[in-house]
Amino acid sequence: MSEFSNDPFKYYHFERLEDVADRISEVLQCPITIEDINHRLLAYSTHDESTDPARISTIIRRRVPEKVINSLWKDGTIPKLLSTDEPIRVSQIDEVGLGNRIAISIWKNDEVLGFIWALEINKHLKEEELMLLKKAAQAVKNKLLNLQIRKTKKAERNQEFFWKLLTGHISTEVEINEGFQELNLHLPIPFSIVVFKFPHKLNEAAERKLSYLLQTTQQVNIVLYTVDFDELIILLSAKSDAPLTDIRLFTLFTIRQLNERFTFTNVTASIGGISTQPLFIEKSYKEALAVLTIKNRFPSETHELHSFSEMGIYQYLDILYEQRKQQGLMNYSLQKLIDYDKHHKTNLVQTLEIFLDNDSHVHDASKALNIHVNTLNYRLKRITEISELNLKSLNQKMTIYLDIKLDRMSL
């Protein structure tokens, strides 16, 4: 009877996951690494004479480099691993230092728990050895199930603490710091709250995909995250001295990955204020929600804006709107233009708004309006005559610009 007809892992008692990795390596005669679903290194076989740069970097960092993960998504390896329990042969990718290897995913029912990677540097695994790799995946499964239970309990404690931070139920910096210490978490500074809003409620499968993206990113430090109906809420910090730039790039990259990898579309990102004081976590969250409200109300004007600090005058429109409403104030010049448009079926208010949106540049405004420059100049002349505005006065332009936006809020 062939040695491959038996299960070489069945009767072994493995105290540690490292022992399983060593046993698989001994049986298959090749280097082995075991990762969780988020590509964090759980164990690797010892005394391996042959390896490649990707494996070395993974062992040093305790996680697979992001450039390697991205390459494995692009060549279709990870999508295959997330859809089958059969071994997948992976060809070398020189650009990221990845040599030939075999990969297999570890499953519990319809959920992937992690992966086993076997390097094929000095040998090519035969069919019967691939069958042994499938048995090895079963041997690893029980170990990963125990890890998953512990991770689930930790995630529940983290989420409870996070919601207390977001809702202001922890009121002192001492309590906040103690909470982070109890969960063995570190809050790097400066930090911010980022919210991704989806067009539909997020189910459990979607939550797993989002968790995967956050756990594998190496662009920013992800501290805590949670899902609330159709929103993904994240507490994070940047890794450089340009935090707003880093976080903005992270949001844009994440939106692109959500589309390319998981076909999530029409996702909106918002970035709250960036702060160094733990008590400002709740404030940053409220600012991120305010950005979503503004982007929903003024989609065209704020399409390229994602952070609260970029919102400019839009930060103050709610306050000004309430003041105008309470005092019953109305801009005289704007009211004259509204009345004129209504009686003559024109669109002078829209023309003025787009002209001001484009910083009073007639060429840019005419393109946005899809009219000739001469036509725009004629309309601007009529606007000044009807409204009695002086469009050379910065103060008058700023005032009517604000009032146009405020008027739109009442629609």
Long-range contacts (C-beta under 8 A, 24 or more apart in sequence): 2-128, 4-128, 4-129, 4-131, 4-132, 7-135, 8-132, 8-135, 9-135, 9-136, 9-138, 9-139, 10-135, 10-139, 12-139, 14-139, 14-143, 16-43, 17-42, 17-43, 17-140, 17-143, 18-43, 18-44, 18-46, 20-136, 20-139, 20-140, 20-143, 21-45, 22-46, 23-139, 24-116, 24-118, 24-133, 24-136, 24-139, 27-132, 27-136, 28-118, 28-125, 28-129, 28-132, 28-133, 28-136, 29-123, 30-118, 30-119, 30-120, 30-121, 30-122, 30-123, 30-125, 31-55, 31-118, 31-119, 31-121, 32-116, 32-117, 32-118, 32-119, 33-58, 33-59, 33-116, 33-117, 34-114, 34-115, 34-116, 34-117, 34-140, 35-64, 35-114, 35-115, 35-117, 36-113, 36-114, 36-144, 36-147, 37-112, 37-113, 37-114, 37-115, 37-208, 37-212, 37-215, 38-211, 38-212, 38-215, 38-216, 39-63, 39-64, 39-69, 39-115, 39-215, 39-216, 40-64, 40-215, 42-114, 42-144, 42-147, 48-119, 50-119, 50-121, 50-122, 51-119, 51-121, 52-97, 52-98, 52-99, 52-119, 52-121, 53-97, 53-98, 54-96, 54-97, 54-98, 54-99, 55-99, 55-117, 55-119, 57-97, 63-216, 63-218, 64-216, 65-96, 65-218, 66-216, 66-217, 66-218, 66-219, 67-96, 68-93, 68-96, 68-97, 68-98, 69-216, 71-95, 71-96, 71-98, 72-98, 73-260, 73-261, 77-103, 79-261, 81-105, 81-112, 81-115, 82-112, 85-134, 85-137, 86-134, 87-130, 87-133, 87-134, 102-130, 102-133, 104-133, 104-134, 104-136, 104-137, 105-137, 106-137, 106-140, 106-141, 106-144, 107-137, 107-141, 108-141, 108-144, 108-145, 108-148, 111-208, 113-141, 113-144, 113-145, 113-148, 114-140, 114-144, 116-140, 154-183, 157-183, 158-183, 158-185, 158-224, 159-224, 159-226, 161-224, 162-224, 162-225, 162-226, 162-233, 162-235, 163-226, 165-224, 165-235, 165-281, 165-282, 166-193, 166-233, 166-281, 166-282, 166-285, 167-282, 168-282, 172-279, 173-277, 173-278, 173-279, 176-278, 176-279, 176-281, 177-278, 185-223, 185-224, 186-223, 187-223, 187-235, 187-237, 187-278, 188-221, 188-223, 188-237, 189-237, 189-275, 189-276, 190-237, 190-238, 190-243, 190-274, 190-275, 190-276, 191-223, 191-235, 191-236, 191-237, 191-274, 191-275, 191-276, 191-281, 191-284, 192-235, 192-236, 192-237, 192-243, 192-247, 192-271, 192-272, 192-273, 192-274, 192-275, 192-284, 192-288, 193-233, 193-234, 193-235, 193-271, 193-272, 193-281, 193-284, 193-285, 193-287, 193-288, 194-233, 194-234, 194-236, 194-247, 194-250, 194-251, 194-269, 194-270, 194-271, 194-272, 194-288, 195-231, 195-232, 195-233, 195-234, 195-269, 195-270, 195-272, 195-285, 195-288, 195-289, 195-291, 195-292, 196-231, 196-232, 196-234, 196-251, 196-254, 196-255, 196-258, 196-267, 196-268, 196-269, 197-230, 197-231, 197-267, 197-268, 197-269, 197-270, 197-292, 198-230, 198-231, 198-232, 198-264, 198-266, 198-267, 199-230, 199-265, 199-266, 199-267, 200-230, 201-229, 201-230, 202-227, 202-229, 202-230, 202-232, 206-262, 206-264, 209-261, 209-262, 209-264, 213-254, 213-257, 213-258, 213-261, 217-250, 217-254, 219-246, 219-249, 219-250, 219-253, 220-246, 220-247, 220-250, 233-285, 233-288, 235-281, 243-274, 244-271, 244-274, 244-307, 244-309, 247-271, 247-274, 247-307, 248-306, 248-307, 251-306, 252-306, 268-292, 268-295, 269-306, 270-295, 270-306, 270-307, 270-308, 271-306, 271-307, 271-308, 272-307, 272-308, 273-308, 273-309, 274-309, 290-315, 290-318, 297-408, 297-409, 298-405, 298-408, 301-357, 313-401, 313-402, 313-405, 314-405, 317-402, 317-405, 317-406, 317-409, 320-402, 320-406, 321-406, 321-409, 321-410, 324-403, 324-406, 325-410, 330-403, 331-399, 331-400, 331-403, 332-388, 333-387, 333-388, 333-389, 333-396, 333-400, 334-387, 334-400, 334-403, 334-404, 334-407, 336-386, 336-387, 336-388, 337-383, 337-386, 337-387, 338-407, 340-386, 348-379, 348-382, 348-383, 348-386, 349-404, 351-376, 351-379, 351-380, 351-383, 352-380, 352-383, 352-400, 352-404, 353-401, 353-404, 355-380, 356-397, 356-400, 356-401, 356-404, 360-391, 360-397
